[in-house]
Amino acid sequence: MGRILVADDDRTMTMFLSAALSAAGHSVWAANEPERITALAAEVLPDVVVLDVVMPHMTGFEVLEELRKNPVTKAIPVLFLSAKAGSADRIRGLRAGANDYLTKPFEADATAIGQGRLVGDLQMHPLFEVLQGLSQSGKSGILTLATRSGNGRLELREGSVRAASFGRLHGREAAIAALALGEGQFRLDAIEAETLPIVGPEAPLSVESLLMDAAWREDEIQRRKAHVPPLDAALVPTGSALPEPPEGLAAIPFEAILTAISGGASLKDLLAREIVAPPTLTLAVAWLREVGAVSGAPEPAPDEAAAGAEDAEELDGTIRDLFQVAIFCGLPPRHAAVFVVAQGNSWESLTKLFSEVPAPLADRNRDEAPVIAEKRLKSDGGEVLTLRHELGRLDIHANRLSPALAAAADLLPEACVAVSLWLSGAGSDIPLLAFVREVERVPRELSGTLIAPDRDSQGRAEWLSRGTKRWTVVREAPSTLARLLRSMT
């Protein structure tokens, strides 16, 4: 695909055009300051420059003139994009050396951006990206959300959220619930700030504070992941005195949640009542279990036979298949890697598989490789299990899913031939979607697997994989390391 430089002083326009082009497989660079465009074009040497006409400090025509004067950039095709639709403007652009001239509004992929109206898909453009763009450009208007989880509405005034509703929630909790969405449609109807109705005395919510708040909830849930119950598990108050909540949790209505639990409700039941936003409720229930105020049904005893040692022959065959994939991908011989990311509670299931490398395989290869299996911690908190085989070394990288990991551009090892994302029933969809999109953009042969062992995670896996080229869904949790690797081949 192509290398494209997008230049527009409107950050919202830049964000959505970049997202649409990236989703189509292009490599995209963006510039919002016209003074940077010529230098950036000379640095990245794009196949085409998409250039706005009306920008502060320098017009698109002036930028085009600089591009044509520079011997490094003079031959790069330039596509003008402007709201000025007159024939005189078009002729001027073409005479100045532009290769084409398009007028706004236009449509890119599933997103239509028009004057005063913007619509799109939350799977392609997550709400946090949408709000960041609108905040940076100081937009005002009504943002309407339509999803399977419910409908919502956010009122923006000069880039801040002035009012929010989602289902039966209002204010900050409604905004937090909306940020946890991973699917659905959005529409922004731009309105002048002066014409928006006064909705009450509440202070506006800055987009930055909302994003930080949502990320904090996700981090706190991850810290208490061992106390997050299965969605359908019955919860029972223990009658123990409720301790003072820690800082940050004091505003959560624990008494109302305990009252709702008193009838033996599950986390799924509580989510349907919309007491607070789903991330807030998940965090609250995890804390109540952590302090002993709520207990759950006992977990079934593990099946020791199923959790026993791996079958050596199955693992051996799987490793051989992965090295065949590596050869097909053109990677150097005798080294391959896979990358597994676990969401929420699935981390424990993943690390358990790491401890079950079969002794027969180690014994058989002892003369050739004294250390057949070696596990080490990574600096980012993940783990690497190295298996030494007669064909070479296989590194199995494992990491917990986090916003920082999902946004890392260089997260995959060079010898990586396959990626797997192990879903759990609870957790934010934002890092999930960011990770899937990041892997989708990797410019080489690579397979992706979404492990979805229950109904809730299967629904999420289906929309995460929708429209992707390399992601498939596996509907059963692997019980052994060999079966995990087999699902990735």
Phi, psi and omega per residue, in radians:
M1 nan 3.069 -3.013
G2 -1.528 2.917 3.039
R3 -1.882 2.085 -2.984
I4 -2.211 2.305 3.032
L5 -1.835 2.103 -3.140
V6 -1.824 2.212 -3.109
A7 -2.257 1.986 -3.133
D8 -2.736 2.323 -3.139
D9 -1.265 -0.279 3.081
D10 -1.442 1.877 -3.054
R11 -1.130 -0.568 3.105
T12 -1.123 -0.783 3.117
M13 -1.097 -0.754 3.141
T14 -1.073 -0.773 -3.093
M15 -1.069 -0.835 -3.056
F16 -1.299 -0.625 3.091
L17 -1.169 -0.715 3.099
S18 -1.091 -0.760 -3.138
A19 -1.094 -0.743 -3.127
A20 -1.138 -0.730 3.139
L21 -1.217 -0.670 3.099
S22 -1.110 -0.727 -3.140
A23 -1.097 -0.469 3.113
A24 -1.438 -0.004 3.060
G25 1.771 0.054 -3.127
H26 -1.476 2.702 2.964
S27 -1.576 2.212 -2.962
V28 -2.175 2.340 2.953
W29 -2.027 2.548 -3.080
A30 -2.231 2.512 3.081
A31 -2.403 2.298 3.109
N32 -1.841 -0.202 3.122
E33 -1.913 2.099 -3.070
P34 -1.051 -0.465 -3.126
E35 -1.138 -0.381 -3.074
R36 -1.583 -0.196 -2.911
I37 -1.157 -0.820 -3.078
T38 -1.099 -0.788 3.140
A39 -1.125 -0.704 3.140
L40 -1.174 -0.672 3.120
A41 -1.126 -0.694 3.118
A42 -1.179 -0.493 -3.113
E43 -1.375 -0.821 -3.028
V44 -1.658 -0.275 -3.138
L45 0.841 1.167 -3.116
P46 -1.235 2.827 3.047
D47 -1.307 -0.450 3.129
V48 -2.741 2.589 3.046
V49 -1.956 2.168 3.042
V50 -1.720 2.012 -2.884
L51 -2.181 2.201 3.053
D52 -1.288 2.621 -3.138
V53 -1.484 -0.871 -3.032
V54 -1.660 1.852 3.110
M55 -2.416 2.710 3.125
P56 -1.245 2.670 3.061
H57 1.264 -0.797 3.108
M58 -2.430 2.371 3.052
T59 -1.418 2.874 3.077
G60 -1.059 -0.578 3.122
F61 -1.133 -0.665 3.125
E62 -1.203 -0.680 3.089
V63 -1.115 -0.752 3.129
L64 -1.054 -0.698 3.124
E65 -1.078 -0.717 3.105
E66 -1.140 -0.710 3.115
L67 -1.066 -0.699 -3.099
R68 -1.306 -0.409 3.105
K69 -1.366 -0.492 -3.087
N70 -1.404 2.125 -3.119
P71 -1.089 -0.399 3.136
V72 -1.319 -0.581 -3.024
T73 -1.960 -0.014 -2.992
K74 -1.123 -0.437 -3.089
A75 -1.659 -0.033 -3.105
I76 -1.256 2.200 3.097
P77 -1.073 2.476 -3.137
V78 -2.162 2.263 3.098
L79 -1.967 2.018 3.100
F80 -1.375 2.450 3.096
L81 -2.315 2.099 -3.050
S82 -2.695 2.717 3.039
A83 -1.410 -0.138 3.136
K84 -1.452 1.845 -2.957
A85 -1.719 0.020 -3.084
G86 -1.160 2.638 -3.119
S87 -1.130 -0.561 3.135
A88 -1.116 -0.695 3.114
D89 -1.153 -0.715 3.131
R90 -1.099 -0.790 -3.131
I91 -1.111 -0.706 3.131
R92 -1.090 -0.735 -3.137
G93 -1.108 -0.752 -3.133
L94 -1.206 -0.664 3.112
R95 -1.177 -0.538 -3.130
A96 -1.271 -0.188 3.094
G97 2.026 0.086 3.087
A98 -1.232 2.587 3.122
N99 -1.475 -0.400 3.068
D100 -2.837 2.912 -3.057
Y101 -2.492 1.966 3.122
L102 -1.936 2.563 3.131
T103 -1.909 2.536 3.037
K104 -1.434 2.658 -0.039
P105 -1.293 2.772 3.109
F106 -2.496 3.015 3.094
E107 -2.069 2.373 3.061
A108 -2.277 2.051 -3.134
D109 0.969 -2.316 -3.113
A110 -1.544 0.075 -3.072
T111 -1.877 2.214 3.060
A112 -1.908 2.130 -3.114
I113 -2.001 1.988 -3.125
G114 -2.165 2.994 3.114
Q115 -1.212 1.984 3.113
G116 1.507 -0.044 -3.090
R117 -2.586 2.412 -3.119
L118 -2.505 2.244 -3.121
V119 -2.301 2.714 3.124
G120 -3.076 -3.138 -3.086
D121 -1.847 2.262 -3.117
L122 -1.195 -0.358 3.066
Q123 -1.241 -0.660 3.124
M124 -1.440 -0.613 -3.099
H125 -2.265 1.529 -3.118
P126 -0.971 2.642 -3.037
L127 -1.046 -0.612 -3.129
F128 -1.110 -0.599 3.080
E129 -1.210 -0.725 3.131
V130 -1.051 -0.859 -3.106
L131 -1.145 -0.652 3.100
Q132 -1.068 -0.770 3.134
G133 -1.126 -0.748 -3.137
L134 -1.191 -0.613 3.122
S135 -1.190 -0.788 -3.113
Q136 -1.113 -0.538 3.141
S137 -1.659 0.020 3.072
G138 1.119 0.632 -3.079
K139 -1.294 2.671 3.021
S140 -2.182 2.521 3.115
G141 2.750 -2.982 -3.130
I142 -1.936 2.106 3.103
L143 -1.785 1.984 -3.100
T144 -1.825 2.373 -3.112
L145 -2.076 2.349 3.068
A146 -2.270 1.970 -3.070
T147 -2.407 2.974 3.056
R148 -1.149 -0.481 -3.120
S149 -1.400 -0.217 -3.115
G150 2.484 3.126 -3.118
N151 -1.957 2.601 -3.110
G152 -2.474 2.974 -3.118
R153 -2.654 2.234 3.058
L154 -2.140 2.271 3.095
E155 -1.755 2.134 -3.134
L156 -1.890 2.359 3.079
R157 -2.222 1.912 3.129
E158 0.908 0.771 3.032
G159 1.553 -0.081 3.087
S160 -1.912 2.640 3.098
V161 -1.449 1.989 -3.085
R162 -1.559 -0.525 3.113
A163 -2.724 2.630 -3.120
A164 -2.585 2.498 3.022
S165 -2.517 2.515 3.055
F166 -2.635 2.008 -3.032
G167 1.025 -2.159 3.115
R168 -1.663 0.082 -3.125
L169 -1.613 2.660 3.113
H170 -2.426 2.776 3.060
G171 1.240 -2.512 -3.051
R172 -1.040 -0.737 -3.121
E173 -1.110 -0.623 3.080
A174 -1.122 -0.733 3.124
A175 -1.144 -0.687 3.111
I176 -1.130 -0.713 3.095
A177 -1.083 -0.718 -3.138
A178 -1.140 -0.671 -3.127
L179 -1.176 -0.375 3.137
A180 -1.435 -0.072 -3.097
L181 -1.243 2.562 3.074
G182 -2.150 -0.071 -3.132
E183 -2.556 2.877 3.117
G184 2.087 -3.043 -3.106
Q185 -2.075 2.649 3.024
F186 -2.274 2.721 3.059
R187 -2.507 2.281 3.051
L188 -1.909 2.140 2.997
D189 -1.823 1.872 -3.088
A190 -1.235 2.348 -3.134
I191 -2.397 2.473 3.065
E192 -1.057 2.394 -3.073
A193 -0.983 -0.622 -3.081
E194 -1.185 -0.391 -3.082
T195 -1.625 -0.128 3.124
L196 -1.233 2.455 -3.138
P197 -1.210 2.671 3.036
I198 -1.411 2.123 -3.003
V199 -1.785 -0.162 -3.133
G200 2.676 3.136 -3.064
P201 -1.454 -0.057 -3.067
E202 -1.102 2.524 3.103
A203 -1.275 2.560 3.101
P204 -1.057 2.655 3.105
L205 -1.761 2.076 3.112
S206 -1.250 2.490 3.134
V207 -1.074 -0.683 3.140
E208 -1.044 -0.771 -3.133
S209 -1.172 -0.624 3.113
L210 -1.146 -0.762 3.139
L211 -1.137 -0.694 3.099
M212 -1.151 -0.687 3.126
D213 -1.111 -0.776 3.131
A214 -1.115 -0.719 3.125
A215 -1.161 -0.663 3.114
W216 -1.086 -0.769 3.105
R217 -1.043 -0.747 3.135
E218 -1.095 -0.738 3.124
D219 -1.113 -0.731 -3.139
E220 -1.164 -0.629 3.068
I221 -1.123 -0.736 3.131
Q222 -1.086 -0.662 3.121
R223 -1.109 -0.548 -3.092
R224 -1.910 0.454 -3.026
K225 -1.022 -0.531 3.136
A226 -1.178 -0.298 -3.107
H227 -1.802 0.003 3.089
V228 -1.384 2.071 -3.062
P229 -1.391 2.802 2.961
P230 -1.019 2.632 -3.056
L231 -0.978 -0.672 -3.027
D232 -1.669 0.015 -3.105
A233 -1.277 2.307 3.119
A234 -1.206 2.397 3.120
L235 -1.908 2.480 -3.068
V236 -2.349 2.152 3.049
P237 -1.115 2.420 -3.119
T238 -1.540 -0.253 -3.080
G239 1.504 -0.044 3.116
S240 -1.188 2.599 3.110
A241 -1.094 2.412 -3.106
L242 -1.437 2.090 3.127
P243 -1.256 2.978 3.101
E244 -1.162 2.170 -3.133
P245 -1.124 2.612 3.092
P246 -1.212 2.904 3.129
E247 -1.023 2.354 -3.115
G248 1.773 -0.445 -3.137
L249 -1.815 -0.095 -3.014
A250 -1.058 -0.512 -3.086
A251 -1.416 -0.112 -3.122
I252 -1.335 2.306 -3.114
P253 -1.353 1.323 -3.072
F254 -1.086 -0.647 -3.126
E255 -1.099 -0.740 3.113
A256 -1.126 -0.650 3.129
I257 -1.196 -0.731 3.112
L258 -1.104 -0.695 3.095
T259 -1.075 -0.723 3.129
A260 -1.165 -0.562 -3.132
I261 -1.305 -0.413 -2.969
S262 -0.956 -0.466 3.129
G263 -1.515 0.177 -3.130
G264 1.487 0.561 -3.119
A265 -1.264 2.696 3.044
S266 -1.730 2.979 3.072
L267 -1.043 -0.649 3.106
K268 -1.095 -0.720 3.094
D269 -1.090 -0.762 -3.113
L270 -1.130 -0.697 3.117
L271 -1.056 -0.644 -3.126
A272 -1.186 -0.404 -3.119
R273 -1.430 -0.211 3.074
E274 0.925 0.872 3.076
I275 -1.222 -0.811 3.047
V276 -2.472 3.126 3.120
A277 -1.088 2.596 -3.132
P278 -0.898 -0.789 3.111
P279 -1.103 -0.669 3.127
T280 -1.127 -0.746 -3.127
L281 -1.157 -0.764 3.126
T282 -1.048 -0.747 3.105
L283 -1.118 -0.741 -3.122
A284 -1.099 -0.791 -3.139
V285 -1.133 -0.696 3.116
A286 -1.088 -0.712 3.133
W287 -1.198 -0.704 3.112
L288 -1.072 -0.667 3.076
R289 -1.246 -0.641 -3.134
E290 -1.084 -0.703 -3.095
V291 -1.564 0.025 3.076
G292 1.456 0.230 3.115
A293 -1.415 -0.327 -3.135
V294 -2.399 2.415 3.040
S295 -2.080 2.826 3.115
G296 -2.138 2.971 3.089
A297 -1.065 2.476 -3.116
P298 -1.069 2.478 3.121
E299 -1.229 2.473 3.099
P300 -1.108 2.554 3.129
A301 -1.101 2.411 -3.129
P302 -1.137 2.578 3.080
D303 -1.390 1.788 -3.039
E304 -1.088 -0.603 -3.125
A305 -1.139 -0.765 -3.124
A306 -1.217 -0.507 -3.112
A307 -1.628 0.239 -3.126
G308 -1.307 -2.960 -3.085
A309 -1.140 2.586 3.106
E310 -1.119 2.618 2.996
D311 -1.329 2.139 -3.017
A312 -1.060 -0.711 -3.086
E313 -1.171 -0.666 3.141
E314 -1.142 -0.763 3.130
L315 -1.146 -0.713 3.119
D316 -1.036 -0.810 3.130
G317 -1.115 -0.654 -3.138
T318 -1.167 -0.733 3.120
I319 -1.087 -0.730 3.116
R320 -1.051 -0.727 3.137
D321 -1.117 -0.668 3.139
L322 -1.152 -0.655 3.089
F323 -1.194 -0.548 3.040
Q324 -1.134 -0.695 3.089
V325 -1.094 -0.738 -3.140
A326 -1.061 -0.721 3.106
I327 -1.114 -0.737 3.122
F328 -1.071 -0.611 -3.128
C329 -1.394 -0.042 3.111
G330 1.375 0.376 -3.132
L331 -1.441 2.755 3.125
P332 -1.051 2.606 -3.101
P333 -1.230 2.775 3.009
R334 1.185 0.320 3.022
H335 -2.700 2.192 3.073
A336 -2.470 2.803 -3.136
A337 -2.575 2.660 2.978
V338 -2.242 2.775 -3.061
F339 -2.262 2.086 -3.105
V340 -2.071 2.252 3.130
V341 -2.074 2.285 -3.090
A342 -1.955 2.322 3.078
Q343 -1.697 2.275 2.996
G344 0.987 -2.264 -3.039
N345 -1.159 -0.267 -3.123
S346 -1.204 -0.228 3.120
W347 -1.066 -0.743 3.133
E348 -1.091 -0.709 3.121
S349 -1.110 -0.676 -3.123
L350 -1.198 -0.841 -3.099
T351 -1.169 -0.455 3.072
K352 -1.123 -0.669 3.118
L353 -1.106 -0.524 -3.126
F354 -1.142 -0.457 -3.073
S355 -1.516 0.045 -3.008
E356 -2.020 0.656 3.057
V357 -1.199 2.253 -3.011
P358 -1.236 2.314 3.108
A359 -1.067 -0.674 -3.129
P360 -0.975 -0.670 3.132
L361 -1.162 -0.710 3.122
A362 -1.123 -0.752 -3.116
D363 -1.098 -0.731 -3.058
R364 -1.141 -0.550 -3.063
N365 -1.842 0.217 -2.986
R366 -1.047 -0.680 -3.104
D367 -1.143 -0.596 -3.085
E368 -1.507 -0.630 -3.096
A369 -2.398 1.637 -3.091
P370 -0.958 -0.621 3.096
V371 -1.896 1.668 -3.092
I372 -1.379 -0.550 -3.124
A373 -2.357 2.246 -3.136
E374 -2.399 2.197 -3.141
K375 -1.954 2.343 3.096
R376 -2.444 2.728 3.108
L377 -1.513 2.509 3.074
K378 -1.686 2.812 -3.105
S379 -1.146 -0.398 -3.137
D380 -1.568 0.162 3.108
G381 1.658 -0.104 3.116
G382 -1.503 -3.003 3.133
E383 -2.301 2.700 3.026
V384 -2.234 2.185 3.015
L385 -1.858 2.081 -3.140
T386 -1.788 2.172 3.057
L387 -1.907 2.169 3.133
R388 -1.744 2.139 -3.029
H389 -2.207 2.857 -3.134
E390 -1.106 -0.384 3.094
L391 -1.479 -0.269 -3.122
G392 2.545 -2.790 -3.076
R393 -1.871 2.260 3.074
L394 -1.975 2.077 3.091
D395 -1.755 2.170 3.095
I396 -1.870 1.838 -3.135
H397 -1.533 2.343 3.121
A398 -2.277 2.311 3.120
N399 -2.450 2.630 2.954
R400 -1.323 2.554 3.067
L401 -1.289 2.326 3.095
S402 -2.631 2.780 3.108
P403 -0.998 -0.668 -3.128
A404 -1.151 -0.729 3.125
L405 -1.147 -0.747 -3.073
A406 -1.095 -0.504 -3.078
A407 -1.653 -0.033 -3.072
A408 -1.261 2.180 -3.113
A409 -1.341 -0.438 -3.081
D410 -2.018 0.680 -3.025
L411 -1.298 -0.353 -3.040
L412 -1.652 2.385 3.060
P413 -1.147 2.700 -3.052
E414 -1.066 -0.612 -3.080
A415 -1.563 0.250 -3.049
C416 -1.228 2.279 3.118
V417 -1.974 -0.243 -3.092
A418 -2.734 2.615 -3.141
V419 -2.253 2.462 3.079
S420 -2.315 2.397 3.085
L421 -2.070 1.992 -3.075
W422 -1.666 1.924 -3.053
L423 -1.496 2.672 2.955
S424 -2.161 2.942 -3.045
G425 -1.221 -0.451 -3.058
A426 -1.970 2.776 3.084
G427 2.159 2.815 -3.116
S428 -1.268 2.542 3.087
D429 -1.467 -0.230 -3.052
I430 -1.078 -0.949 3.123
P431 -1.169 -0.496 3.078
L432 -1.031 -0.912 -3.088
L433 -1.162 -0.677 3.126
A434 -1.086 -0.721 -3.140
F435 -1.159 -0.798 -3.141
V436 -1.040 -0.763 -3.132
R437 -1.167 -0.661 3.139
E438 -1.090 -0.801 3.137
V439 -1.167 -0.638 -3.140
E440 -1.050 -0.475 -3.087
R441 -1.533 -0.106 -3.111
V442 -1.084 2.175 -3.011
P443 -1.492 0.904 3.056
R444 -2.763 3.005 -3.128
E445 -1.122 2.236 -3.087
L446 -2.890 2.377 3.089
S447 -1.852 2.596 3.136
G448 -2.218 2.401 -3.122
T449 -2.208 2.298 3.041
L450 -1.828 1.951 3.124
I451 -1.535 2.029 -3.056
A452 -2.272 1.588 -2.989
P453 -1.454 -0.160 -3.129
D454 -2.320 2.997 -3.027
R455 -1.057 -0.742 -3.097
D456 -1.152 -0.794 -3.140
S457 -1.223 -0.489 3.108
Q458 -1.169 -0.677 3.073
G459 -1.104 -0.701 3.122
R460 -1.185 -0.704 -3.138
A461 -1.090 -0.649 -3.119
E462 -1.092 -0.802 -3.116
W463 -1.351 -0.451 3.059
L464 -1.132 -0.656 -3.087
S465 -1.499 -0.213 -3.077
R466 -1.072 2.176 3.094
G467 1.449 0.004 3.127
T468 -1.561 2.883 -3.083
K469 -1.786 -0.395 -2.988
R470 -2.177 -0.020 -3.067
W471 -1.725 2.313 3.033
T472 -2.185 2.823 -3.066
V473 -1.895 2.265 3.017
V474 -1.937 2.167 -2.973
R475 -1.705 0.353 3.140
E476 -2.491 2.358 3.112
A477 -1.259 2.301 3.130
P478 -1.193 2.366 -3.129
S479 -1.630 -0.204 3.139
T480 -2.432 2.838 3.104
L481 -1.094 -0.690 3.138
A482 -1.070 -0.685 -3.125
R483 -1.264 -0.532 3.025
L484 -1.100 -0.861 -3.137
L485 -1.145 -0.651 3.126
R486 -1.067 -0.654 -3.138
S487 -1.162 -0.289 -3.087
M488 -1.693 -0.095 -3.106
T489 -1.633 nan nan
